[in-house]
Amino acid sequence: MIDCHGTRFELLDQGNGLWIFKKWQDFLLKAGLGDFTDFCTLTGKEMDRNRRSVVYRLELGAAKEVFYLKLHKNYYKKNLATLFRKVPYLQIELANMMEYARAGLKDLEPVAWGWQQGTTEGDISFLLIKELSNYKSLQEWLNDPACATPKQRRPLARAVARMMATMHDHGLAHIDLFTWHIFAKKEGEHWTAHPIDLERTKRQGCWPWSKQLNRHKQANDLAVLHLTTPWPQTSWRERMRCYHDYCEFRKFPKGDRFFLAQVLSIARHRGRKGKFQVYGVAEQLRGK
């Protein structure tokens, strides 16, 4: 069901709608998590909730390791692409996680997932993920004193550019690449960036026009990141340097003005939405 080929992950079918990753088999048994219901009754600090899903931050094991549990109710995809079969969105997210791992973005650590149809609660699915150790969101880093100056932010921006180039070179487009969906860590002088919340990721298709469609979606990634990076804290000069880094990593023509024009066009259009207004970029784009 989930293709782990070419990754470091190995998925084990436990039956009754439960799958666990081999690395975590003993850990989960010691934590008393042996069947589907055990996972669905876990609770912790509520991080997000809507009518179909809830996300908990919780601690498990003797060492109190941190995990995130996503629980979905009646939240699945069913259309022509799935041959009108129900496919839970958490299954899609996990499959996307494997695609990112094959691309080299492999720090996200899935632990277990499950799906049961027709329960008394409806169709229930869950995904348990290990916390990204020593990572913080780009949004948090931009407010951190360690990134107070352009010089301090420069290696972080380059790491983000490398991350985007890596996933785009492998035909992936995140779609929701906001600053809070990019996590980064610093080890000495080296920075690493990694995307999270991969549910809506699009992969390049096999049709003759797929490459062009995917290029537009990838331009959208840069546009929404641009829109949610606060202005004037991050200057236009910094943004352009990050874009030039991205082009360098992708071996695009220097600065690729056509692609940049596409990014800015999408940013102007999407910037009309209220959720982007608070960052100050949308207003600047309207004046350009």
C-alpha positions in Angstrom: 0.0 0.0 0.0 2.9 2.4 0.8 6.0 2.1 -1.4 9.1 2.3 0.8 11.5 1.2 -1.9 14.6 3.3 -2.0 14.2 4.7 1.5 15.6 3.7 5.0 12.0 2.8 6.1 10.4 -0.7 6.4 6.7 -0.9 7.0 5.2 -3.9 8.8 1.5 -4.9 8.4 0.0 -5.7 11.8 -3.5 -6.5 10.5 -6.8 -4.9 11.5 -5.8 -1.7 9.7 -2.5 -1.0 11.5 1.0 -0.6 10.0 4.1 0.1 12.0 7.7 0.9 10.9 10.1 -1.9 11.8 12.5 0.5 13.7 9.8 1.3 16.2 8.3 -2.2 16.7 9.9 -2.9 20.1 9.4 0.7 21.3 5.7 0.6 20.5 5.2 -2.7 22.2 6.9 -1.5 25.4 4.7 1.6 25.3 1.6 -0.6 25.2 0.7 0.3 21.6 -0.2 -3.0 20.0 -3.4 -2.4 18.1 -5.3 0.3 16.2 -7.5 1.4 19.1 -4.4 2.0 21.3 -3.2 4.7 18.9 -6.6 6.3 18.4 -7.1 6.8 22.2 -3.8 8.6 22.7 -4.0 12.2 23.7 -1.6 15.0 24.5 -1.3 18.7 24.0 -3.7 19.8 21.3 -1.8 21.6 18.5 -4.5 22.0 15.9 -8.2 21.0 15.4 -10.9 21.3 12.8 -14.1 19.4 12.1 -12.3 16.4 10.5 -8.9 16.3 12.2 -6.9 16.9 15.4 -3.2 17.0 16.0 -1.6 16.1 19.4 1.9 16.6 20.7 2.7 13.8 23.1 5.5 12.0 24.9 6.1 8.3 24.8 8.6 5.8 26.3 10.9 6.0 29.3 12.9 8.8 27.8 9.7 10.9 27.1 10.4 11.2 23.4 8.2 13.7 21.6 5.8 12.6 18.9 3.0 14.1 16.9 -0.3 12.2 16.3 -2.6 13.2 13.5 -6.2 11.8 13.8 -8.6 12.1 10.9 -12.3 11.2 10.8 -14.1 10.7 7.4 -11.2 12.6 5.7 -10.3 10.8 2.5 -9.9 11.4 -1.2 -12.4 9.7 -3.6 -12.3 10.8 -7.3 -11.3 9.6 -10.7 -7.6 9.7 -9.7 -8.3 7.1 -7.0 -10.7 5.1 -9.3 -13.5 6.3 -6.9 -12.0 4.3 -4.0 -11.6 5.9 -0.6 -7.9 6.8 0.0 -7.3 8.5 3.4 -5.3 11.7 3.2 -2.9 10.4 5.8 -2.0 7.6 3.5 -1.4 10.2 0.8 0.8 12.2 3.2 2.8 9.1 4.2 3.3 8.1 0.5 4.5 11.6 -0.2 6.9 11.3 2.8 8.5 8.4 1.0 8.8 10.4 -2.2 10.7 13.2 -0.3 12.9 10.5 1.4 13.8 9.2 -2.0 14.7 12.7 -3.1 17.1 13.0 -0.1 14.8 14.9 2.3 14.5 12.0 4.8 14.6 13.5 8.3 10.8 13.1 8.9 10.4 9.9 10.9 7.1 8.1 10.5 6.4 5.6 13.3 3.0 4.1 12.6 -0.2 4.6 10.7 -3.6 3.1 10.5 -7.0 3.2 8.8 -10.3 1.5 9.5 -13.5 2.0 7.6 -17.1 1.8 8.8 -16.3 2.0 12.6 -19.0 3.4 14.9 -17.1 6.8 14.5 -17.0 6.5 10.7 -13.8 6.1 8.7 -10.9 6.7 11.1 -7.2 7.1 10.2 -4.1 8.2 12.2 -0.4 8.9 11.5 2.2 9.0 14.3 5.4 10.9 13.5 8.6 11.5 15.6 9.4 15.1 16.4 12.1 16.6 14.1 14.9 16.8 16.7 16.7 20.2 17.0 14.6 21.7 14.2 12.5 24.9 14.5 10.1 26.4 11.9 11.5 29.0 9.6 8.9 31.3 11.1 10.5 30.8 14.5 14.0 31.2 13.2 13.1 34.6 11.6 12.1 35.8 15.1 15.2 34.3 16.8 18.1 36.7 17.9 20.5 34.3 16.2 19.0 35.4 12.9 18.7 39.1 13.6 20.9 40.3 10.7 21.1 39.6 7.0 24.6 38.0 7.5 23.2 35.7 10.1 20.2 34.7 7.9 22.3 34.1 4.8 23.3 30.5 5.4 19.7 29.7 6.5 18.3 31.2 3.3 20.8 29.1 1.3 19.7 26.0 3.1 16.1 26.7 2.3 17.0 27.3 -1.4 18.8 24.0 -1.5 15.8 22.2 0.0 13.4 23.7 -2.5 15.8 22.9 -5.4 16.1 19.3 -4.2 12.4 18.6 -4.0 11.7 20.4 -7.3 14.4 18.6 -9.1 12.7 15.4 -8.1 9.4 16.6 -9.6 7.7 17.5 -6.3 5.7 20.6 -5.5 4.7 21.2 -1.9 1.8 23.6 -2.6 1.6 25.0 0.9 5.2 26.0 1.4 4.6 28.7 4.1 7.3 29.7 6.6 5.7 27.5 9.2 5.9 24.4 6.9 9.7 24.7 6.6 11.7 23.5 9.5 15.5 24.1 9.9 18.3 23.2 12.2 21.8 24.5 12.8 24.7 22.2 13.5 27.8 24.2 14.0 27.9 26.4 10.9 25.9 24.0 8.8 22.2 24.5 8.2 19.6 22.0 7.1 16.1 22.7 6.0 13.2 20.3 5.6 9.5 20.6 4.6 6.6 19.3 6.8 2.9 18.8 6.2 3.3 17.0 2.9 -0.3 16.0 2.4 -1.0 18.3 -0.6 2.3 17.7 -2.4 1.9 17.2 -6.2 4.2 14.9 -8.2 5.0 15.5 -11.8 2.9 13.3 -14.1 3.8 11.5 -17.3 1.8 13.5 -19.8 3.5 15.8 -22.4 2.2 18.9 -20.6 3.0 17.6 -17.1 6.4 19.3 -16.9 4.9 22.7 -17.6 2.1 22.2 -15.1 4.5 21.1 -12.5 6.8 24.1 -13.1 3.8 26.3 -12.4 3.1 24.5 -9.1 6.8 24.8 -8.1 6.7 28.6 -8.9 3.7 28.6 -6.5 6.0 27.2 -3.8 8.3 30.1 -4.1 5.4 32.5 -4.3 3.8 31.5 -1.0 7.1 31.4 0.8 7.7 34.9 -0.5 4.3 36.0 0.7 4.8 34.6 4.3 8.3 35.9 4.8 7.8 39.2 6.7 8.6 42.5 5.1 10.7 44.6 5.8 12.5 42.3 8.2 13.7 40.3 5.2 14.7 42.7 2.4 14.2 42.3 -1.3 18.0 41.9 -1.7 17.9 38.9 0.7 15.0 37.4 -1.2 16.8 37.8 -4.6 19.9 36.2 -3.2 17.9 33.2 -2.0 16.3 33.0 -5.5 19.7 33.1 -7.2 20.8 30.3 -4.9 17.8 28.3 -5.9 18.6 28.8 -9.6 22.2 27.9 -8.9 21.2 24.6 -7.3 18.8 23.8 -10.1 21.3 24.8 -12.7 18.8 27.3 -14.2 20.1 30.2 -16.3 21.4 32.8 -13.8 18.5 34.5 -12.2 16.0 32.9 -14.7 13.9 36.0 -15.2 11.0 34.2 -16.8 10.5 31.8 -13.9 10.9 34.8 -11.5 8.2 36.7 -13.4 5.9 33.6 -13.0 6.6 33.5 -9.2 5.8 37.2 -8.8 2.7 36.9 -10.9 1.4 34.1 -8.7 2.4 36.0 -5.6 0.4 39.1 -6.7 -2.6 37.0 -7.4 -2.5 35.0 -4.2 -1.5 38.0 -2.2 -5.1 39.4 -2.5 -6.2 36.8 0.1 -6.5 38.2 3.6 -4.3 35.5 5.2 -1.2 37.0 3.4 -1.9 40.6 4.3 -0.2 40.6 7.8 3.2 39.8 6.4 3.5 43.1 4.4 4.7 41.5 1.2 1.3 41.5 -0.6 1.0 45.3 -0.2 4.5 45.8 -1.6 3.7 43.7 -4.7 0.6 45.7 -5.5 2.8 48.8 -5.8 5.2 47.1 -8.2 
